[in-house]
């Protein structure tokens, strides 16, 4: 048996461990962070995938980029003031990098289902229901980008700020995209 002097034991250390009587503020902070991120994820991930598809990504690529982006925002959650704008910006840039890399990744089989894409065979049906996708994909990249941001609820000013572009350039591309879409829809309707 050893004899301890007063102030020797862990109960007298400068940083006392949290007990059941004293909640650990770090634990509470982590729970609050996780709850806030979880709500953000549920509210944002599907529309983020759609945003990327509207910019020309395939559904699987869009889902992969969205997941990677959500992981990044979670890691930086405490430092980001506007997470919705941040994820759209980061995801958009990731898509541009992926397109620019032109890397093909052939696979023997269709990718396994994920929580974002529960049924890979349903992708074609989803794309068919969203019949504006071929029209969106026919737009030049800058116009498609401006329209995708607008369809996701961002103003031209927001888009310009997030992409580091001039407001007038975004407005011009958005105007051209809307005209092209209206013309394509009119031609398609007259042909039916």
Buried (B, 14 or more C-beta within 10 A) or exposed (E): EEEEEEEEEEEEEEEEEEEEEEEEEEEEEEEEEEEEBEEBBEEBBEBBBBBBBBBBBEBBBBBBBBBEBBEBBBEEBEEBEEBBBBBBBBBBBBBEEBBEEEEEEEEEEEEEEEEBBEEBEEBEEEBEEEEBBEBBEEBEEBBBBBBBBBBBEBBBEBBBBBBEBEBEBBBBBBEBBBEBBEEBEEEEEEEE
